[in-house]
Structures are given as structure tokens and as C-alpha cells.
Amino acid sequence: MLIAIENYIGMKNIIDKNHKIMFSTKQKELFSTTKPSSGKSTFVQEALKNSARILSGNGSEKFSSTGDVFVDQFGVVGTYKTPRSFSDISRDMELAWASDKETAIRFALYLRMISRQTMYLDGTMTQVSQKGAEMRHEGIMRMLWLHFKDENAFWKNIGLFISIGSWKDIFTMLSYDLVYHRWEGRKLNWDKFGELILSGLENSNTSDLVKKYLPQIKASSACKTVESQADTIIAKWISSLIFGNKGANPGATYKQYRKLKTSGTAHEWQKIISQRQFDRIDFSKIHGRALAKLVQSKFLFNQGLSDSYDKWITAPETKEVKYTGFVHELFEPLNQMNSFNFKPITKGQEETINKQFETLVQKGGEAEISKLIVVRDTSASMTSQATGTKMSAYNIGKALALYFSEFLDGPFANAWIEFSDGATMHTWKGNTPVEKWRNDKSEAYGSTNFQSVIKLFVTLKNRGVAEEDFPTGILCVSDGEFNPSQAGKTNVEKAKSTLLQAGFSKEYVDNFVIVLWNISTSYYGRGTGTKFETFGDVPGVFYFSGYSSTVVSLLSSKIKTARELFEAAMMQEVLSRVEV
């Protein structure tokens, strides 16, 4: 049934003559690259360290760079949630490529990677769940850059990229090429992409997923955007590869294509809904994000399925409910309850949030943060919208703090510190994630006095709390816009010196861990991203950014620096298969 690509070079025949593509509304050129930077001498590196000292939007001392291109980019992942231009991504890829080609590819895959147990194209699985940033656009664009920089390396790793992401990414790449360059100006190797798609359809391990994401063939009148026009052309092209070119009357071929697309089992629950056979829906077969959206909508109520869903979700045997989204997305319905448009949630919705939250905790694995204390920024700047989301940094910080607290044990279980003008200790109240969220009465106000957290440590030290009873460090969720601490010192530098002066042992201070989880906002008029508290391989200070909470499990007692944390992320099982 499948026909070789080379028999169908003249693809213009499959495009309707009346199918006009208004690509002129897009920029003329998408894929253009920059030249890499040259290496720096020790003298220049030290001069850069001095030059890297800057002030944040709030006036505190920071570093614009850690001096390590990979640690820098790893630390600003959160700013990538809002899709960046290809030119900006190209600039970062050139820097990474010049530093280490293989690591640059690994990082590109990490940025796209969905946190889950990965299935390779041959059907085998990784031994454990892999942890990634889940930045789809960023990962796709970096791979497209690789296609033009080193096409051989691109094809060596495209199978891995699909495994850690989705077959949908392949069709997105082709769509970008058409949208920006038209059919005549295509820059990707479409022959190779065609071979890849055909092999995916023939592979029993991947066939259903390829069918699921095959683009639809739509009538010209239904293609209201250049993207939908591009998808239709891609669909017609694939149809010709599979069934042949029927010339002036391709209708029969397109019918075969549509039948093929809907034949996969990945469409099973969608087909049941489209056929209105609602009593046949198996809720356990619906993937996590789709289930969350379904439950949050009016669908269950409108179709009389609320009772049956509530019975399923509350059943003792329904222990694990799939979820591959971000932790803050689970709490969006609760976030709406705090608005003027009060919208209570159902018992089924509440139980879904609780069980999908537990799924994320299980995916987090054995995160070695049990002796840290979660610190949450509740200053006024956290009320602004977080980059690439529909939620405030405050509520995302709340969701992350609740999640990270699940990994604490002993005396720090369920405990967390909030700080704004001052610092206050809290414990989560309630038996479930939803109850804990509802019972949190903290509010966003005041400044971002990071030193108040350290002052709390000093106060408790002076009141006689033994050093061995203190947390071994903090996991701080913040937008990073700390108050100025001391001229010439960052807040982390000041914190370390304050602890020493207060009588904490040098061993304790030297091993005091500070994990800075940055939530990017534009509170100060721009997307400020992550500004760093240290330069170089300073031990015990780590940078995370973004919304993929499960990556916290990358931390371990063996990791001492931000560079080692990055290397641990790059050494995950699936990324170790990268080839150059």
C-alpha cells in the first residue's frame, strides 16, 4: 500500500489550483543562523566576571551570567515558555554548539522532553521516568536549527526527539517550513521526512501515534489561517505518498487518507464521543491533560456522565490517574474560585486534582531534598502573570511550594516559609492537595526581602535551636527580584556571610544548599528572566526555572555545583543515546 517517495516528486499536482496560501503575512525568512563566538582566555573570563555584575529590576546585586553557557541557558528555561524567535534560539544554539556539540543536542532534547517513562521507536522503554523541561516550541526550533547546521546529526537523533516528545512535532516542523517559505521555497529535506513518516506508519509500535497526529485535509473554505492551509497541503502530500497521485480527481485518495487517520486506537475515546456513544467511554484510556480539561469543562454534566465519572474517580481501585502537565495547571479551577466569578468545583473535579497531583509526586521519584525547607516568595511582584501562562507567579509559586513540600520528611514535613517584608513559618493544613490549597490564607504584598529568611534562621539560632535541627538549605520559589542586600554582594553572598557571623559553623555554611527556582514575569516592564546569584562553579547554589516540577528529582547529595546539576540532567538514559 505504501509507495516510495521518489515516485512523487511533482507535488504541485496535489495542490488545488484554487488553494491560495497567503504566506505574505509572515516574515520572509525563518531559518537564518548566526556565527559562533570564539573561546575566551582566562584574562577575558575574569574581566567578564567583573562585567557580569549587574542590578536586577528591584536594584539587587546579580550576575548576568554564571560564566557557563549551558548553566546559563538551563537556568532561564522559564523564559522559553513564551515562544521565542528562531533568530534568538539560533543565537543560543550557536553558543552551545561552539562549546560542545553533543551537549548542545542533548540540551535541545531535554528542553522538549516530557517527564515520563520514555518509549523508544522500537517499543522498548526507559527503566525510569525521564525528566525534561517540556518546552515544545523551544525544542522543535533547536532541532530545526540542527537540521541546517548539521543535517546528518539531525537525522541521527530525530528518532530520539520523537520518543521524548511527539510525532506531532514532525508535522509542526513541516508546517513551519511551508508557512514561512511556501511550497516552492521549502528548506527542509522533505524526502527524508516522508520516509520517516512512512516508516512510522509501518512500525506497529508507532503506527497508532502517527495516525493520531496526521494533519487533516480540509476544504479551502475551511482553511482560515496560513497554518491550517499548510496542514492541508502536508496532509495531501502524505496522502500521495501512501496512496499515489490520482491526478485531477484526488477525492477517492483523500477519502482513503481520512479513513487511515481515524483507524488508529489512539483516537478510540475521541471516536466514541464523536459517535455520541458516551456510555462506552473508558475514563482510564483518556490521557492526563485531556482528562483534566474534560473534567473542568461542562461536558460530563451536559452528557449526564457526572455520576459515572465521580464513581470511577473515587473508586479505591482508581489509584493512579494519568497526568503529564505542569503542577500549576491542576489548580487552575481553584484559582478561578478566588475571582469575582466564583465557580465551585465538583467532587469529581476535586478528586481528579488530588489524584493527578499524586501522579506527579510519584513521577518526581526520589528527590533528595528532604532536609531542605521550601521558601515561597509572596511579595507584590508575584501578582504579575508568569511568562507563558494564564496564572500569576503567586499561584504558580503556591502550586510548586505545595508540590516540593511533599518530598520533605521528619521535622520539615509539611512545612514552608513565606517571605515578603519579613519571613513567617507555616505548615500546610489539610489531608489532600485541594484542602491544603484552600486553607492557605497567605496574601501577596510588600517587598522581596530574601534576607528576612536568613534573619529567621539567626533568630532561632539565638533562641537556642541546635544547629543539627536546622534545615540543610532552602528551596526558594521566587521571581528573583530580591531587595538589595549589601553593596557589592548578591543576596546569596550576603546570606552566607550572615550565617557565619551569627555563629553557624563553617561546615554548616559551606554545605548550606540554596536552590533558586525562578518564575519569570514582566513585573518590571520586561521579561527579566533569571539573573544569577553566583558566578562560576560556586558549590551549593543551584538554578531551576520553568514549570516542570519533576526535574527537582535531578538533585542529589552527590551534586555539588550548578554545572554538575546540568550534567546530571544531560546524563539521563534517553539523552545518553544522542549521537553527533
C-alpha positions as CSV (number, residue, x, y, z in Angstrom):
1,M,0.0,0.0,0.0
2,L,2.8,2.4,0.8
3,I,4.5,3.8,-2.3
4,A,8.1,5.1,-2.4
5,I,8.6,8.8,-2.1
6,E,10.7,9.2,-5.2
7,N,7.7,8.3,-7.4
8,Y,6.0,11.5,-6.4
9,I,8.4,14.4,-6.9
10,G,5.9,16.7,-8.7
11,M,3.8,17.5,-5.7
12,K,2.3,20.6,-7.2
13,N,-0.3,18.4,-8.8
14,I,-1.9,17.5,-5.5
15,I,-2.4,21.1,-4.5
16,D,-5.8,22.5,-5.6
17,K,-5.4,25.3,-8.1
18,N,-7.8,27.5,-6.2
19,H,-6.0,26.8,-2.9
20,K,-4.3,30.2,-2.3
21,I,-1.8,30.5,0.5
22,M,-1.4,33.9,2.0
23,F,2.1,33.4,3.2
24,S,2.9,37.1,2.6
25,T,1.6,37.9,6.1
26,K,4.5,36.0,7.6
27,Q,8.1,37.1,7.8
28,K,10.2,36.3,4.7
29,E,12.8,34.2,6.3
30,L,12.6,32.0,9.4
31,F,15.7,29.9,9.3
32,S,18.8,32.1,9.4
33,T,21.7,31.4,11.7
34,T,24.5,33.4,13.4
35,K,28.2,32.8,13.7
36,P,29.6,31.2,16.9
37,S,31.6,33.1,19.4
38,S,35.2,32.3,19.9
39,G,36.7,31.0,23.1
40,K,37.9,33.3,25.9
41,S,41.2,33.5,27.7
42,T,41.5,33.4,31.5
43,F,42.1,37.2,31.5
44,V,39.0,37.8,29.4
45,Q,37.0,35.4,31.5
46,E,37.9,37.2,34.8
47,A,37.1,40.5,33.1
48,L,33.7,39.1,32.1
49,K,33.1,38.1,35.7
50,N,33.6,41.7,36.8
51,S,31.5,43.0,33.9
52,A,28.7,40.4,34.7
53,R,27.8,42.2,37.9
54,I,24.5,44.0,37.3
55,L,21.4,45.2,39.2
56,S,18.0,43.5,39.0
57,G,14.8,45.3,38.3
58,N,14.5,45.7,42.1
59,G,18.0,47.0,42.5
60,S,19.8,44.0,44.0
61,E,23.2,42.8,43.0
62,K,23.2,40.0,40.5
63,F,25.3,38.3,37.8
64,S,24.1,38.4,34.2
65,S,25.9,35.1,33.6
66,T,27.4,32.2,35.5
67,G,30.2,32.1,33.0
68,D,29.0,28.8,31.7
69,V,26.8,28.9,28.6
70,F,24.9,25.7,29.5
71,V,24.3,26.6,33.1
72,D,23.0,30.0,31.9
73,Q,20.6,28.5,29.4
74,F,19.5,25.8,31.9
75,G,18.8,28.5,34.4
76,V,16.5,30.5,32.2
77,V,14.3,27.7,30.9
78,G,11.2,29.5,32.3
79,T,11.6,32.4,29.9
80,Y,11.3,29.9,27.0
81,K,7.6,29.2,27.8
82,T,6.7,32.2,25.6
83,P,7.7,31.1,22.1
84,R,11.0,32.8,21.0
85,S,12.0,33.7,17.5
86,F,14.2,31.4,15.5
87,S,17.0,34.1,15.4
88,D,17.1,34.2,19.3
89,I,17.1,30.5,19.5
90,S,19.8,30.3,16.8
91,R,22.0,32.6,18.8
92,D,21.8,30.4,21.9
93,M,22.4,27.2,19.8
94,E,25.5,28.7,18.2
95,L,26.9,29.4,21.7
96,A,26.1,25.9,22.9
97,W,27.4,24.3,19.7
98,A,30.7,26.2,19.9
99,S,31.1,24.9,23.5
100,D,30.2,21.2,23.0
101,K,28.2,19.8,20.0
102,E,26.9,16.7,21.7
103,T,25.8,18.5,24.8
104,A,24.1,21.1,22.6
105,I,22.0,18.3,21.1
106,R,21.3,16.7,24.4
107,F,20.1,20.1,25.8
108,A,17.8,20.6,22.8
109,L,16.2,17.3,23.5
110,Y,16.0,18.0,27.3
111,L,14.1,21.2,26.6
112,R,11.4,19.3,24.6
113,M,11.4,16.2,26.8
114,I,8.1,15.3,28.5
115,S,8.7,14.0,32.0
116,R,7.6,10.4,31.8
117,Q,8.9,6.9,31.2
118,T,10.0,7.2,27.6
119,M,9.1,4.6,24.9
120,Y,11.7,4.3,22.1
121,L,10.5,3.8,18.5
122,D,11.3,0.0,18.8
123,G,8.8,-0.3,21.6
124,T,11.3,-0.6,24.5
125,M,11.0,1.7,27.5
126,T,13.5,3.6,29.6
127,Q,14.0,1.9,33.0
128,V,12.8,5.0,34.9
129,S,10.9,8.2,34.2
130,Q,13.0,10.8,32.3
131,K,12.8,14.4,33.5
132,G,12.6,17.3,30.9
133,A,11.6,20.9,30.7
134,E,8.6,20.2,28.4
135,M,9.2,23.3,26.2
136,R,7.8,22.1,22.9
137,H,8.4,25.2,20.7
138,E,11.9,25.7,22.0
139,G,12.8,22.0,21.4
140,I,11.4,22.0,17.9
141,M,13.2,25.2,16.9
142,R,16.5,23.9,18.2
143,M,16.1,20.7,16.2
144,L,15.3,22.8,13.1
145,W,18.5,24.8,13.7
146,L,20.4,21.5,13.9
147,H,18.8,20.4,10.5
148,F,20.6,23.3,8.9
149,K,23.7,23.3,10.9
150,D,24.4,19.5,10.7
151,E,21.7,17.6,8.8
152,N,23.5,14.3,9.4
153,A,23.3,14.8,13.2
154,F,19.7,15.8,12.9
155,W,18.7,12.5,11.3
156,K,20.8,10.5,13.7
157,N,18.8,11.9,16.6
158,I,15.3,12.6,15.2
159,G,14.0,9.2,16.4
160,L,15.1,10.1,20.0
161,F,13.4,13.5,19.6
162,I,10.1,11.9,18.6
163,S,10.4,9.5,21.6
164,I,10.9,12.2,24.2
165,G,8.3,14.4,22.5
166,S,5.6,13.5,20.0
167,W,5.1,12.6,16.4
168,K,3.1,15.8,16.2
169,D,6.4,17.7,16.4
170,I,7.4,16.3,12.9
171,F,4.3,17.7,11.3
172,T,4.9,21.0,13.1
173,M,8.3,21.2,11.6
174,L,6.9,20.8,8.1
175,S,4.2,23.3,8.8
176,Y,6.8,25.9,9.8
177,D,8.7,25.3,6.6
178,L,5.5,25.9,4.5
179,V,4.2,28.9,6.5
180,Y,7.4,30.8,6.2
181,H,8.9,29.6,2.9
182,R,5.9,28.4,0.7
183,W,6.0,25.1,-1.2
184,E,8.5,26.4,-3.8
185,G,10.9,27.7,-1.2
186,R,11.0,24.8,1.3
187,K,14.3,24.4,3.1
188,L,13.7,21.1,5.0
189,N,14.6,17.7,3.5
190,W,11.0,16.6,2.7
191,D,12.1,13.4,1.1
192,K,13.7,12.3,4.3
193,F,10.7,13.5,6.4
194,G,8.4,11.5,4.1
195,E,10.5,8.3,4.6
196,L,10.3,8.9,8.4
197,I,6.5,9.3,8.4
198,L,6.1,6.2,6.2
199,S,8.3,4.1,8.4
200,G,6.4,5.3,11.4
201,L,3.1,4.2,9.8
202,E,4.6,0.8,9.0
203,N,6.0,0.3,12.6
204,S,3.5,-1.4,14.8
205,N,5.0,0.4,17.9
206,T,4.3,3.8,16.4
207,S,1.6,3.5,13.8
208,D,-1.3,4.5,16.0
209,L,0.5,7.6,17.2
210,V,1.4,8.7,13.7
211,K,-2.2,8.3,12.6
212,K,-3.3,10.3,15.6
213,Y,-1.3,13.3,14.6
214,L,-1.6,13.1,10.8
215,P,-2.9,16.6,9.7
216,Q,-6.4,16.8,8.4
217,I,-7.4,17.5,4.7
218,K,-9.8,20.5,4.8
219,A,-11.7,22.3,2.2
220,S,-10.1,25.5,1.0
221,S,-13.0,27.5,2.5
222,A,-12.3,25.9,6.0
223,C,-8.7,27.0,5.9
224,K,-8.9,30.3,7.7
225,T,-5.2,30.6,8.7
226,V,-1.9,30.0,6.9
227,E,-1.3,27.3,9.5
228,S,-4.4,25.4,8.5
229,Q,-3.6,25.9,4.8
230,A,-0.2,24.5,5.4
231,D,-1.5,21.4,7.3
232,T,-3.9,20.6,4.5
233,I,-1.1,20.7,2.0
234,I,1.0,18.4,4.2
235,A,-1.9,16.0,4.5
236,K,-2.4,15.9,0.7
237,W,1.3,15.3,0.3
238,I,1.3,12.4,2.7
239,S,-1.8,11.1,1.1
240,S,0.0,11.0,-2.3
241,L,3.0,9.2,-0.7
242,I,0.8,6.5,0.7
243,F,-1.9,6.0,-1.9
244,G,-0.4,7.6,-5.1
245,N,-1.4,10.6,-7.1
246,K,-4.9,10.4,-8.6
247,G,-4.4,13.4,-10.8
248,A,-7.3,15.7,-11.4
249,N,-9.7,13.7,-9.2
250,P,-8.0,13.0,-5.9
251,G,-11.2,12.8,-3.8
252,A,-11.0,9.0,-3.5
253,T,-7.4,9.2,-2.3
254,Y,-8.3,11.8,0.3
255,K,-11.2,9.6,1.5
256,Q,-8.7,6.7,2.0
257,Y,-6.4,9.1,3.9
258,R,-9.1,10.2,6.2
259,K,-10.1,6.6,6.9
260,L,-6.4,5.7,7.6
261,K,-6.2,8.7,10.1
262,T,-9.2,7.6,12.1
263,S,-8.3,3.9,12.1
264,G,-5.7,4.2,14.9
265,T,-6.6,3.1,18.5
266,A,-5.2,6.4,19.8
267,H,-8.4,8.0,18.6
268,E,-10.6,5.5,20.3
269,W,-12.2,7.7,23.0
270,Q,-12.5,10.7,20.7
271,K,-14.4,8.5,18.2
272,I,-16.7,7.3,20.9
273,I,-17.5,10.9,21.8
274,S,-18.0,11.9,18.1
275,Q,-20.4,9.0,17.7
276,R,-22.2,10.1,20.9
277,Q,-21.7,6.6,22.5
278,F,-21.0,8.2,25.8
279,D,-21.8,5.1,27.9
280,R,-18.8,3.4,26.2
281,I,-16.2,5.9,27.4
282,D,-13.4,4.3,29.5
283,F,-12.0,7.2,31.5
284,S,-8.8,5.3,32.2
285,K,-8.0,5.4,28.5
286,I,-8.1,9.2,28.3
287,H,-4.6,10.8,28.7
288,G,-3.9,13.1,31.6
289,R,-4.1,16.6,30.1
290,A,-7.2,15.7,28.1
291,L,-8.9,14.2,31.2
292,A,-8.2,17.3,33.2
293,K,-9.7,19.6,30.5
294,L,-12.7,17.3,30.1
295,V,-13.4,17.3,33.8
296,Q,-13.0,21.1,34.1
297,S,-15.5,21.6,31.2
298,K,-19.3,21.2,31.2
299,F,-19.0,18.0,29.1
300,L,-19.7,15.5,31.8
301,F,-22.6,17.4,33.2
302,N,-24.1,18.1,29.7
303,Q,-23.9,14.4,28.7
304,G,-25.2,13.1,32.0
305,L,-21.8,11.5,32.9
306,S,-21.1,13.3,36.2
307,D,-22.3,10.4,38.4
308,S,-20.4,7.7,36.5
309,Y,-17.2,9.8,36.4
310,D,-17.5,10.5,40.1
311,K,-17.9,6.8,40.8
312,W,-14.8,6.0,38.7
313,I,-12.5,8.7,40.1
314,T,-13.4,8.0,43.7
315,A,-13.2,4.2,43.5
316,P,-10.5,2.7,45.7
317,E,-9.0,0.8,42.7
318,T,-8.6,4.1,40.8
319,K,-5.3,4.8,42.5
320,E,-3.2,6.4,39.7
321,V,-4.7,8.9,37.3
322,K,-2.5,9.8,34.3
323,Y,-1.1,13.3,34.1
324,T,1.8,14.8,32.0
325,G,1.1,18.5,32.5
326,F,2.5,21.1,34.9
327,V,1.5,21.1,38.5
328,H,0.1,24.6,38.5
329,E,-2.3,23.7,35.7
330,L,-4.0,21.3,38.0
331,F,-5.0,24.1,40.3
332,E,-6.4,26.5,37.7
333,P,-10.0,25.6,38.7
334,L,-9.2,26.5,42.3
335,N,-7.6,29.7,41.1
336,Q,-10.9,30.7,39.5
337,M,-12.6,30.3,42.8
338,N,-10.7,33.2,44.1
339,S,-12.1,35.5,41.4
340,F,-15.3,37.5,41.3
341,N,-16.7,34.9,39.0
342,F,-17.0,32.3,41.8
343,K,-17.1,28.9,40.3
344,P,-17.2,26.0,42.8
345,I,-15.8,22.7,41.7
346,T,-17.5,19.3,41.8
347,K,-16.4,16.3,43.9
348,G,-15.2,14.6,40.7
349,Q,-13.0,17.7,39.8
350,E,-11.6,17.8,43.3
351,E,-10.7,14.1,43.3
352,T,-9.1,14.4,39.8
353,I,-6.8,17.2,41.0
354,N,-5.8,15.2,44.1
355,K,-5.0,12.0,42.2
356,Q,-3.3,13.7,39.3
357,F,-1.2,15.7,41.8
358,E,-0.2,12.4,43.4
359,T,0.8,11.1,40.0
360,L,3.2,14.0,39.6
361,V,4.6,13.3,43.0
362,Q,5.2,9.7,42.0
363,K,6.9,10.8,38.8
364,G,9.2,13.0,40.8
365,G,10.9,9.9,42.1
366,E,13.4,10.0,44.9
367,A,14.2,13.7,45.1
368,E,16.9,14.3,47.7
369,I,15.5,17.5,49.1
370,S,14.0,16.1,52.3
371,K,16.3,18.1,54.6
372,L,15.7,21.4,52.8
373,I,12.9,23.8,53.7
374,V,10.6,25.3,51.0
375,V,10.7,29.1,50.8
376,R,8.0,30.9,48.9
377,D,8.0,34.5,47.7
378,T,4.7,36.2,48.5
379,S,5.8,39.8,47.6
380,A,3.7,42.1,45.5
381,S,5.7,41.5,42.3
382,M,4.4,37.9,42.4
383,T,0.9,39.1,41.5
384,S,2.0,39.6,37.9
385,Q,1.4,37.0,35.2
386,A,4.0,34.3,34.9
387,T,5.7,34.0,31.5
388,G,3.8,31.9,29.0
389,T,0.9,31.1,31.4
390,K,-2.5,32.3,32.4
391,M,-1.7,32.3,36.1
392,S,0.0,34.7,38.4
393,A,3.5,34.0,39.6
394,Y,2.0,33.9,43.1
395,N,-0.3,31.0,42.4
396,I,2.3,29.1,40.4
397,G,4.7,29.6,43.4
398,K,1.9,28.2,45.6
399,A,1.5,25.1,43.5
400,L,5.2,24.5,43.3
401,A,5.7,25.0,47.0
402,L,2.9,22.6,47.7
403,Y,4.5,20.0,45.4
404,F,8.0,20.4,46.7
405,S,6.8,20.1,50.3
406,E,5.6,16.6,49.5
407,F,9.3,15.5,49.4
408,L,10.2,16.8,52.9
409,D,10.3,14.4,55.8
410,G,11.0,14.4,59.5
411,P,10.6,17.8,61.3
412,F,10.3,19.6,58.0
413,A,7.4,17.6,56.6
414,N,4.5,19.8,55.5
415,A,6.4,23.0,56.5
416,W,7.3,26.0,54.4
417,I,8.4,29.6,54.9
418,E,6.8,32.6,53.2
419,F,8.7,35.9,52.8
420,S,7.9,39.4,51.6
421,D,8.8,42.3,54.0
422,G,9.5,39.6,56.6
423,A,9.6,35.8,56.9
424,T,7.0,33.6,58.5
425,M,6.9,29.8,59.1
426,H,3.8,27.9,58.0
427,T,2.5,24.3,57.8
428,W,0.1,23.1,55.1
429,K,-3.3,22.4,56.7
430,G,-5.5,19.6,55.3
431,N,-5.3,16.0,54.2
432,T,-5.3,16.4,50.4
433,P,-3.7,18.9,48.0
434,V,-7.0,20.6,47.4
435,E,-7.6,21.1,51.1
436,K,-4.1,22.4,51.6
437,W,-4.6,24.8,48.7
438,R,-7.9,26.1,50.1
439,N,-6.6,26.5,53.6
440,D,-3.6,28.6,52.7
441,K,-4.6,32.2,53.6
442,S,-1.3,33.9,52.7
443,E,-1.5,37.0,50.5
444,A,0.8,38.8,48.1
445,Y,2.1,42.1,49.4
446,G,5.2,44.1,50.3
447,S,8.8,43.8,49.1
448,T,11.0,40.8,48.4
449,N,13.3,40.7,51.5
450,F,15.2,37.5,50.9
451,Q,17.4,38.3,53.9
452,S,14.4,38.0,56.2
453,V,14.6,34.2,55.7
454,I,18.2,34.3,56.9
455,K,17.2,36.5,59.8
456,L,14.6,33.9,60.8
457,F,17.4,31.3,60.9
458,V,19.6,33.6,63.0
459,T,16.7,34.4,65.4
460,L,16.1,30.7,66.0
461,K,19.8,30.1,66.5
462,N,19.9,32.8,69.1
463,R,16.9,31.2,70.9
464,G,18.9,28.0,71.4
465,V,17.8,25.8,68.4
466,A,20.7,23.3,67.9
467,E,22.5,23.5,64.5
468,E,21.7,19.9,63.7
469,D,18.0,20.7,64.0
470,F,18.1,23.3,61.2
471,P,17.3,22.5,57.6
472,T,20.5,21.9,55.5
473,G,19.3,24.5,53.0
474,I,16.4,26.2,51.3
475,L,14.4,25.7,48.1
476,C,13.3,29.2,47.2
477,V,10.4,29.7,44.7
478,S,10.5,33.3,43.5
479,D,10.7,35.8,40.6
480,G,14.2,36.5,41.9
481,E,13.6,40.3,42.3
482,F,15.1,40.4,45.8
483,N,15.6,43.6,47.7
484,P,19.2,45.0,47.7
485,S,21.2,43.3,50.5
486,Q,24.6,44.9,50.6
487,A,26.6,47.0,48.2
488,G,28.9,44.7,46.2
489,K,27.2,41.5,47.4
490,T,24.4,39.4,46.0
491,N,21.7,38.1,48.3
492,V,23.3,34.6,48.4
493,E,26.7,36.0,49.2
494,K,25.2,38.1,52.0
495,A,23.2,35.2,53.3
496,K,26.3,33.0,53.6
497,S,28.3,35.7,55.5
498,T,25.3,36.5,57.8
499,L,25.1,32.8,58.8
500,L,28.8,32.7,59.6
501,Q,28.6,35.9,61.6
502,A,25.7,34.5,63.6
503,G,27.7,31.6,64.9
504,F,26.8,28.8,62.4
505,S,29.7,26.6,61.9
506,K,31.8,27.0,58.7
507,E,31.0,23.4,57.8
508,Y,27.3,24.1,58.0
509,V,27.6,27.3,56.0
510,D,29.9,25.7,53.4
511,N,27.3,22.9,52.9
512,F,24.2,25.1,53.1
513,V,22.3,24.4,49.9
514,I,20.4,27.2,48.1
515,V,18.1,26.1,45.3
516,L,16.7,29.0,43.4
517,W,13.6,28.2,41.4
518,N,12.9,31.2,39.2
519,I,9.4,32.1,38.0
520,S,9.8,34.6,35.1
521,T,7.5,37.6,35.0
522,S,7.5,41.0,33.4
523,Y,6.6,42.9,36.6
524,Y,9.4,45.5,36.0
525,G,8.3,46.2,32.4
526,R,10.1,43.4,30.6
527,G,10.8,39.7,30.7
528,T,13.7,39.8,33.1
529,G,14.4,36.1,33.1
530,T,16.8,34.6,35.6
531,K,19.6,36.7,37.0
532,F,22.2,34.7,38.8
533,E,23.4,35.0,42.4
534,T,26.8,33.4,41.7
535,F,29.5,33.2,39.0
536,G,31.3,30.0,38.1
537,D,31.2,26.7,39.9
538,V,30.2,28.0,43.4
539,P,29.2,25.0,45.4
540,G,25.7,24.6,46.9
541,V,23.8,27.0,44.7
542,F,21.5,25.6,42.1
543,Y,19.3,27.2,39.4
544,F,16.0,25.9,38.1
545,S,13.5,27.7,36.0
546,G,10.2,27.0,34.4
547,Y,7.2,24.8,35.4
548,S,8.3,21.2,35.0
549,S,8.3,20.4,38.7
550,T,9.5,16.8,38.4
551,V,13.0,17.9,37.4
552,V,13.7,18.7,41.1
553,S,14.5,14.9,41.4
554,L,17.7,15.6,39.5
555,L,19.2,16.9,42.7
556,S,21.2,14.5,44.8
557,S,23.7,14.6,47.6
558,K,26.4,13.8,45.1
559,I,25.8,17.0,43.1
560,K,27.7,20.0,44.4
561,T,27.5,22.7,41.8
562,A,25.1,24.1,39.2
563,R,27.3,22.7,36.5
564,E,27.1,19.2,38.0
565,L,23.3,19.6,38.2
566,F,23.2,20.4,34.5
567,E,25.4,17.4,33.7
568,A,23.1,15.1,35.7
569,A,20.2,16.3,33.6
570,M,22.1,15.6,30.4
571,M,23.2,12.1,31.6
572,Q,19.7,10.7,31.8
573,E,19.2,7.4,30.0
574,V,17.5,8.7,26.9
575,L,19.9,11.6,26.4
576,S,22.9,9.3,26.7
577,R,21.8,7.9,23.3
578,V,22.5,11.2,21.5
579,E,24.9,10.9,18.5
580,V,26.9,13.5,16.7
